[in-house]
């Protein structure tokens, strides 16, 4: 994968069902890589200096979201299925 287009296609193949992924060419060369969860607002955009770093940022964000969902589910069970205390 040499071109930014190829790298973007690979990221979209890996994360595209949940994430919108794009890159912005910089005036002096290179790119800013960007991603956000489909339907999320633009305040929650992830930025990176390389496609590899964007891949890592997405992975970490997914881990955070999974942890949040797990903790939220545990809290709901604790509140809804309390033992009378």
Backbone as CSV, one residue per row, in Angstrom:
resi,resn,N_x,N_y,N_z,CA_x,CA_y,CA_z,C_x,C_y,C_z
1,UNK,0.836,-1.180,0.000,0.000,0.000,0.000,0.878,1.240,0.000
2,UNK,0.918,1.921,-1.101,1.769,3.093,-1.195,0.985,4.386,-1.110
3,UNK,-0.161,4.430,-1.719,-0.883,5.697,-1.802,-1.813,5.890,-0.616
4,UNK,-2.133,7.153,-0.374,-3.091,7.464,0.688,-4.436,6.813,0.394
5,UNK,-4.804,6.761,-0.878,-6.065,6.117,-1.254,-6.092,4.647,-0.880
6,UNK,-4.974,3.961,-1.108,-4.873,2.546,-0.732,-4.952,2.371,0.782
7,UNK,-4.276,3.246,1.508,-4.291,3.168,2.969,-5.692,3.458,3.506
8,UNK,-6.355,4.446,2.914,-7.727,4.760,3.331,-8.659,3.588,3.042
9,UNK,-8.500,2.961,1.882,-9.339,1.809,1.533,-9.139,0.673,2.531
10,UNK,-7.894,0.447,2.949,-7.618,-0.617,3.917,-8.260,-0.298,5.269
11,UNK,-8.168,0.958,5.701,-8.810,1.349,6.961,-10.328,1.212,6.869
12,UNK,-10.896,1.607,5.731,-12.349,1.493,5.559,-12.781,0.039,5.550
13,UNK,-11.972,-0.826,4.957,-12.300,-2.258,4.954,-12.286,-2.817,6.379
14,UNK,-11.391,-2.316,7.193,-11.250,-2.808,8.564,-12.270,-2.183,9.513
15,UNK,-12.544,-0.886,9.370,-13.367,-0.157,10.338,-14.596,0.515,9.740
16,UNK,-14.799,0.382,8.446,-15.777,1.193,7.735,-17.231,0.990,8.099
17,UNK,-17.594,-0.156,8.667,-19.000,-0.343,9.019,-19.418,0.590,10.133
18,UNK,-18.495,0.896,11.024,-18.808,1.751,12.171,-18.224,3.154,12.032
19,UNK,-17.124,3.302,11.298,-16.367,4.544,11.239,-16.356,5.151,9.841
20,UNK,-16.507,6.463,9.775,-16.274,7.209,8.538,-14.817,7.645,8.592
21,UNK,-14.063,7.338,7.561,-12.626,7.593,7.536,-12.282,8.427,6.315
22,UNK,-11.458,9.452,6.512,-11.002,10.286,5.409,-9.637,10.877,5.747
23,UNK,-9.026,11.482,4.743,-7.751,12.156,4.959,-7.788,13.509,4.268
24,UNK,-7.001,14.441,4.794,-6.932,15.795,4.257,-5.484,16.060,3.850
25,UNK,-5.247,16.333,2.557,-3.876,16.642,2.140,-3.405,17.957,2.781
26,UNK,-2.151,17.978,3.201,-1.566,19.179,3.783,-0.811,19.956,2.711
27,UNK,-0.773,21.259,2.835,-0.158,22.115,1.822,1.320,21.790,1.593
28,UNK,2.027,21.428,2.637,3.461,21.159,2.508,3.781,19.673,2.383
29,UNK,2.772,18.866,2.101,2.962,17.433,1.934,2.439,16.648,3.118
30,UNK,2.118,15.416,2.873,1.565,14.560,3.913,0.057,14.736,4.040
31,UNK,-0.486,14.138,5.077,-1.933,14.127,5.269,-2.266,14.215,6.746
32,UNK,-3.446,14.711,7.026,-4.057,14.529,8.335,-5.124,13.477,8.143
33,UNK,-5.065,12.422,8.942,-6.017,11.318,8.864,-7.107,11.540,9.892
34,UNK,-8.358,11.300,9.498,-9.503,11.604,10.351,-10.499,10.447,10.340
35,UNK,-11.222,10.323,11.455,-12.284,9.316,11.546,-13.298,9.763,12.586
36,UNK,-14.524,9.340,12.379,-15.570,9.524,13.380,-16.570,8.387,13.214
37,UNK,-17.259,8.083,14.281,-18.284,7.048,14.214,-19.424,7.576,13.358
38,UNK,-19.937,6.742,12.450,-21.051,7.158,11.592,-22.177,7.726,12.446
39,UNK,-22.677,8.900,12.077,-23.781,9.529,12.779,-23.362,10.378,13.956
40,UNK,-22.087,10.294,14.358,-21.596,11.104,15.463,-21.334,12.516,14.952
41,UNK,-21.368,13.495,15.851,-21.143,14.859,15.393,-19.652,15.123,15.192
42,UNK,-19.349,16.230,14.566,-17.971,16.519,14.181,-17.092,16.950,15.351
43,UNK,-17.653,17.093,16.534,-16.820,17.389,17.697,-16.074,16.162,18.176
44,UNK,-16.440,14.998,17.705,-15.844,13.744,18.154,-14.974,13.103,17.079
45,UNK,-14.290,13.919,16.293,-13.420,13.412,15.235,-12.075,13.025,15.839
46,UNK,-11.573,11.880,15.413,-10.241,11.415,15.798,-9.285,11.846,14.695
47,UNK,-8.163,12.439,15.071,-7.153,12.901,14.111,-5.846,12.160,14.346
48,UNK,-5.086,11.953,13.273,-3.782,11.315,13.394,-2.872,11.795,12.274
49,UNK,-1.576,11.597,12.466,-0.612,12.033,11.456,-0.315,10.958,10.416
50,UNK,-0.666,9.713,10.695,-0.476,8.630,9.726,-1.689,7.694,9.766
51,UNK,-1.818,6.900,8.719,-2.898,5.905,8.679,-2.731,4.887,9.801
52,UNK,-1.494,4.517,10.085,-1.232,3.567,11.160,-1.630,4.111,12.523
53,UNK,-1.336,5.385,12.744,-1.729,5.996,14.012,-3.253,6.101,14.119
54,UNK,-3.914,6.396,12.995,-5.379,6.460,13.022,-5.958,5.090,13.366
55,UNK,-5.400,4.049,12.791,-5.837,2.687,13.103,-5.713,2.421,14.605
56,UNK,-4.608,2.832,15.195,-4.385,2.633,16.622,-5.371,3.468,17.451
57,UNK,-5.605,4.716,17.051,-6.564,5.564,17.772,-7.971,4.965,17.731
58,UNK,-8.368,4.431,16.575,-9.689,3.801,16.456,-9.767,2.585,17.372
59,UNK,-8.723,1.770,17.380,-8.705,0.579,18.244,-8.862,0.973,19.717
60,UNK,-8.130,1.987,20.127,-8.222,2.438,21.519,-9.599,3.014,21.838
61,UNK,-10.177,3.768,20.898,-11.515,4.328,21.112,-12.547,3.213,21.220
62,UNK,-12.411,2.174,20.394,-13.325,1.030,20.467,-13.205,0.321,21.816
63,UNK,-11.991,0.181,22.323,-11.808,-0.423,23.641,-12.491,0.419,24.720
64,UNK,-12.338,1.748,24.639,-12.993,2.641,25.601,-14.507,2.510,25.533
65,UNK,-15.051,2.465,24.321,-16.501,2.349,24.156,-17.013,1.024,24.704
66,UNK,-16.261,-0.056,24.488,-16.664,-1.364,25.001,-16.639,-1.367,26.529
67,UNK,-15.630,-0.735,27.119,-15.547,-0.646,28.577,-16.706,0.173,29.126
68,UNK,-16.991,1.310,28.480,-18.118,2.149,28.911,-19.435,1.375,28.857
69,UNK,-19.637,0.607,27.785,-20.874,-0.156,27.640,-20.970,-1.227,28.724
70,UNK,-19.856,-1.885,29.004,-19.841,-2.915,30.041,-20.154,-2.306,31.403
71,UNK,-19.508,-1.185,31.728,-19.743,-0.531,33.015,-21.168,-0.012,33.130
72,UNK,-21.701,0.505,32.037,-23.077,0.992,32.038,-24.055,-0.152,32.275
73,UNK,-23.800,-1.283,31.642,-24.648,-2.459,31.848,-24.583,-2.957,33.280
74,UNK,-23.383,-2.951,33.857,-23.237,-3.370,35.256,-23.966,-2.420,36.181
75,UNK,-23.862,-1.124,35.918,-24.533,-0.124,36.752,-26.047,-0.280,36.650
76,UNK,-26.555,-0.546,35.459,-27.981,-0.738,35.276,-28.478,-1.945,36.060
77,UNK,-27.706,-3.047,36.008,-28.088,-4.245,36.766,-28.055,-3.954,38.263
78,UNK,-27.035,-3.239,38.714,-26.926,-2.916,40.137,-28.099,-2.052,40.596
79,UNK,-28.505,-1.099,39.777,-29.615,-0.210,40.154,-30.967,-0.892,40.040
80,UNK,-31.129,-1.706,39.002,-32.423,-2.327,38.752,-32.650,-3.618,39.503
81,UNK,-31.608,-4.317,39.818,-31.758,-5.622,40.471,-31.146,-5.634,41.847
82,UNK,-31.296,-4.527,42.549,-30.690,-4.391,43.869,-31.164,-5.450,44.837
83,UNK,-30.467,-5.555,45.965,-30.795,-6.577,46.956,-31.571,-5.983,48.135
84,UNK,-32.194,-4.821,47.910,-33.034,-4.220,48.940,-32.311,-3.265,49.851
85,UNK,-31.057,-3.047,49.612,-30.308,-2.109,50.460,-30.485,-0.696,50.004
